[in-house]
C-alpha cells in the first residue's frame, strides 16, 4: 500500500493519559496514541455515549486535546438514546434477532454516516460488546479488539450458581437465553472483518465457529513505574510473614468468584499442610462481598479480606507472592492483572491453565505454574523461602511485559493485521 489506512477508533469512554482517571480511559488513550504513531495509519477518534451517561470529569473532557497533541483527528461525539428492551421473551426464544440482545445494533446507520463523513477505511472498536454490535453494519472494514465471547461469562456464572445453590427454573431459563444470545453474538461477529481477541483460546473459539480472520492480539497495560519498581519493591516488600496477594478486583466478578472458591476449597487446605501456621498471610483485595459458601471456605487467621485498597500498587509490591488462580477452572480468560503484576516485578504464581489464554505466561521464565492445588502450594512454599527465585521471576515478568505487552508493541501488531487485510483485499 502507498497511502495510509484511515483508522477510526470508536469508543464509549473518553481516553486520557492521566493516571488519576479511570484505568480503562488511560489504557485506551495509550492504545490510540500508539496507533497514531504508526506510519501506516491515519487515526481518528469517535466518542459514542448513551443519553444519561455519567458526566465526564474535567480531566476526561480535556482528553480530546491530548489526543490531538498525539496526532489524532477528532471525528465527533455522538449521544445515542438509552437502550430499551426489544422483543418479548417468547419472540427472543423462538425467533431471535440481533436487536433483541443488542438494542444498539439499530444505530449502525447513523454511526456509519459519521465515520463515512471522515472517510474512514476501518472502524476499530476496543473492548465494548454493545458498541461492536452498534458498528456491525457500518459500510467499511470492521475490526473488534475483543475480550470474552459474550455468552461465556454468563454461562460460567450460571453454572457456578447452580453448583452453589442448585438448579431453578430461572437459571434454566437463563441458560436457554444464553444459547440464543450466543447465536446472535456469532451473527454480529460474522459481520466483522477482523476479530483480535485478548485470549488465545477465545480466538480459537471464533475460528471454530467459522471466523477465519479471528486471531490472538495481546492485551495492554500501563507501566507507571518503569525501572523504579526495583528500589520501590526493595523498600516495601515484607518477607515475614510471607504476604500472598490472592485477589485483585471486585469479589463478585465471575473469574474472581471461581478463583476464590478454588482457593478456599482446593488450594488453602494444601497450603496449610505445606506451610507452618503464622508463616504466611493471604490477602484478598477488592470491593464487594464473597458468596456465603465461598466466605466459609476462606476463614481463618491466615486469611485477610482487605476490601477496596486505595494504592493497589503499593499493596502488590509489599507482597513477595502474587497468586492468581482465576484460571484454575474451565473458565479461562485473559487477565490484565498478570500484566499489572509484571510491571511491578511481582513473583507471579498461577495455575498452568493461565497459558491457555495468554501463551506468553511461561513456567520458570515469568511465572511459576502448577497443574494442581498441591503443585501450586509447593511453588508458593518454595518461592516464600527463595528471594533469588522470586527476583528472577519478577525480572522475567517485567521483561516480558516490556517486550510484548506495551501499547506500542500491540499497536504494531494491530497495524500489521490491518495493512495485510487491505493488501490481500486489493491484491
N, C-alpha and C positions, 0 to 999 in steps of 0.2 A: 504494500500500500504506500502511496505517496502523500495522501492527505491525512490529517488527524481524524480519528473517530470522535464524534461528538457524543460524549457520555453524560447523560442526565441522571444524577443521583437523586432519588426520591425518598424522602424521609418523613417520619411522623414526629420527629423531635428536632430541636434546634442545636446543631453542632456548635461546640465551644471548646477552646483549648484550656480553660482554667480548671485546675484540679478541685476547685471549690464547688463546682456544679456536678450534676448527675454523671456517674461514670459512663453511662451509655452515650451521653452527649459528647463526652471527651473522646471516647473511643471512635465514634463515628466521625468527629472532626478530624482526628488523626488519619483515618482512612481516606476521607475526602481530600485532605491536604496531600497525602502521598499519591493518590490517583492524579491530582492536578499537576504533580511534579513529573509525571510520566510523559516523555516526549511524543508518545503515540496518541495521546488523548487531549481533547479539549473538554473541560469538565464544567458542568453547570449544576446548580442545586435547586430543587423544588421542594418546598415545605407543604405538606398536606396534613391538615388537622381536622378534627371534628369540632363542630359547634359545641361550646361549653367546655373545651379542653382547659386544663389548668393554665393559669396565666403564666407567661414566661417571666423569669426573673430578669433584672436589668442585665446581668451577665449574659444570659441566654439571648436576649434581644440584641446585644452587641455582637453576637456570634457572626452575624451577616458580614460585618466589616472585617472580621478576622478571616472569613472565607475569601472575601475579595482580595485581601492582602496576600492570601495564599495562591491567588491566580484563578479563583473560581468565579464563574459568572452566576449572577443571581437570576434564576428563571422567574420566580414569583412565590407567593404564598397563597395557598388555597384553603378555604374552610368548607368542609362538607357537612351536610345535615347529620345529626346524630343517627347512628344506625338503628333501625327498628326491625322487629321480627317480621320475617316474610314467610308466609305459608303456615298452615296448621300442622299438628303432629301427624295426622294421617297422611296428608299430602307429602310431608317430608319422608315418611316411611315408604309410601307406595310409588310416588313419582317425584323423587328428589331433584331439585335444581340447584345450581351453584349459589344463586342468591338466597336460597333458604338457609344456607350455612355461612355465606359470606355476603351480607347485605350490601357492602360497599362495592361489590362487583359491578353494580349498575352504573357506577360513576366512571367506568373506563373511558367513555367517550369524552367527557369533559376534561379528564386528566390528559388524555391523548391529544386533544386540541392544544392544550397549554404546552406540551412537550413538542408538538409539531411546529408550533409558532417559533420555538427556539431552534428548530431543525435538528432535533436530536436523532442520532443514529441508534442509540441504545438507551433504554430505561433500566437503570440499575437500582434495585430495592434491597437495602441491607436489613436483615433481621426483623421483618414485620410480616406476619401472616396476613393480616387484613389488608395491608397496603399492597402486598404481592397480588392478592386477588383483585384489588381495585385497579391494578395496572395490567391485568391479564390480557386485555383486548386492545391495548394501545397499539397504534399502527407502526411499530418499529421493533427492532430486536429487543427481547426482554431477558434480563439476567437477574435471577434471585440469588442473593447471598443469604443462605438459609440455615436454620437451626433444626430442631426436631421436626420430623413429619407431624402434621397437626394432630392426627388421632393417637399418636404414640403415647404422649403423656397422659391423656385422659384414660386410655385403655389400661396403662400400667397402674394408675391411681385407683381406678375402679376395681381392678383385680386385687389390689392391696387392701382396699376397703372390705372386699368380700372375705379376704383371708383374716382380717382383724375382727370383723363384725358380722360376717355371714351374708348369704345371698338374700336379696329382697327383690320385689317386683320393680322398684325404681332403679335398682342397679342393673337388673336385667334389661330394662328399657334403655338405660344409658349405654350399655354395650351394643344393643341393636342400633341405637342412634349413631354411635361411633363408627359402626360399619358403613352407614350411609355417608357420614362425614368423610370417611376415607375415600369413598367413590368420588365425591365431589372435590375433595382435595386433589386427587390424582387428575381429575378433569381440569382443574385450574393449572396444575403443574405441566400438563401436556400442552397447554397454550404457550408455554415459555420456550425460549430457545436455548438457554443455558441455566443450569442449576449448579451452583457451587455450595456444597454443604460442609459445615464445620465439623462433621463427624464422618469418618471414613465408612463406617457401617451403614449410616443413613444414606450416603451417596450410593452405596451398593443397593439399598432398598429401592431407590428410584430407578436405577438401571435394571433391577429385576422386574420392575413394573413397566418396562418398555421405554424408558427415557435414556437414550444412548448418550446424550450430552449432559449427564449428571456426573459430577466429579468432586473429589475432596479438595476443599480450599481451607487452609489453616485459619483459625481464629486469631484475633489480635488482642493485645493488652498494652497498657501504657506503663512505661518504666519511669517511675517517679524519682528513683534514687541513683540510677546509673551505677558507677563503680563504688559509690559511697556506701553501698549496702554492707560492704565488708567491715569497715570500722564501726558502723552502726550496729550490726549484729554482734560484733565482739563486745560492744559496750552493753547491750541489752540482754543477751542470751543468759538464761538462768538454768544451769545444769542440774541443780538439786532442790527439790525432787525434779525429775525429768518431766517437763511440761509437754503435753501432746495436744496440739490443736486438732480436734477431730471433726469440726464442722464450722463452716462459714456460710452465711446466708440464712434466709428465713427457714425456720424449723418445719414449717408446714409445706415447703416445696416438695414435689414428688420425689425427686432424686435424693434430697436430704432425708426425707422420711424413711425411704427404703434403706438408705445408708445407716441411719441411726438405729433402725431395727436390727440390721446385720451386726452393727457394733455391739448392741446390747445382748442379742441372742447368741451370736456365734463368737465374736472376737473377744469381748470382755472376759468371758469365762476362761478362754485360752490364755489371755494376758495375765489374769490373776494367778494362774498356775505357773506362768513363766517368770513373773517378776514379783519381788517382795512387796508386801503391803507398805505403803508410805514412800516407796522409791520412785513413784511416778504419779502424775496428776493429769487426767484427761479433761480438757477444757472444750466445752461446746459453745460456740459463738453463734449469735443470730437471734433475731426477734421472733416473737410468736411462742406458741406452746406445742409441746410434744403430744402426740396421741397418748391417752392414758395408759394403754397397754405397752407402748414403747417407753413411756416415762418409768413404768415399773421395772423395766429391764435395765434402765440407766440410773440406778440409785446406789448410793454407797459413798464412802469417804474419798474414793478415788475419782469421782465424777463431779465436775463443777459446771453448772449452766450459767454462763455469764450474761446471756441476753445480748441486746444490741451493744456494740462496742464502738465508741467514737473513733478511736485510732486503731483500725484493724491492722495496719502495717506494723505498728509497734507490738501489738499482741502476737502477731505471727513471728516477729523477729525475736521475741522473748523466748519462744518455744524451740527447743532443739529438734523437735519432730513435727512435721506437718502430715497428718494422716487423712487420707480421703478414701473411703470405701463405698462411695456412692455407686460405683460401677461393679460392685461385688455380686449383684443380682443380674437377672436377664434384662434389666432396664439400663442399657448402655448408651450414654450420650456424651457429647463433647462438653468440657467444663473449662471456663476461663480461670477457675481457681488454681489449676495447675500452673498456668502462665503467671498468675499473680504470685504464687509461691516461688516460682523460679526467679522472678525479678528481685525477690528478697533473699535469695540464697538459701531457701529452706531445704532441709533434707526431707524430700517427699517420699512417703511410704503409701502404697496403694495396692489394690487387687490387680492381678495381671490383666483382667478384662479391660482396664483403662486403655490399653494399647489397641483394642478393637476399634475404638472411636478415634483415638489420637495415636497413630503408629510411631510418632516421634518419642513417646514415653518408653524408655528402654531401661530394663533392669541393669543396675550396676553402672550406668552412664549418667542418668539424670534422675533416677528414682530407684527405690527398692520395691520390687513387685513380688507378691506371693499369690499362690493359687488357692490357698485355703486359710481359714482363720488361724490354724496352728502355725503355718508358714509366716503369716503376717505378724503374729505375736513374736515369733523368733526374730524376725527382722527388726521389730521395734526394740526388743531387748538388746540385740547386737548393736544397733545404732546408738542406743542410750549410753552404752559404755565405750563407744569408739568415736571420739571427736574427729579423728582423721577421716574416717569413713563419712561422717556427716558433712564435713567440709568438702570432700571430694564430690559427693552427690550434689551439694549446693552449688558448687562451681560448675558442675556439668549441666545443671538445670539452667543456670544463668546464661551459659554459653549457647545452649540450645535455643533459649528464647532469643538472644541477640542474633543468632544466625538465621532463624526460621520464622519467628513469630512477631517481628516488628511490623508496623503498618507499611513501611517501605518495602519489605520483602513480600508481604501479602499482596500489596498493590501491584508489584511487578508480575506476580503470578496471574492476577486478575486481568491485567492489561494484555499479557501474553495470550490468555484464553480468548479475549475479545478480538484481538488482531487476527489470531488464527481462524476464528469463526468467520470473520469477514473475508479473509484471504481465500478460505475454502469456498464460501458462497460466490465470490466474484471471480474465482479462478476458473 
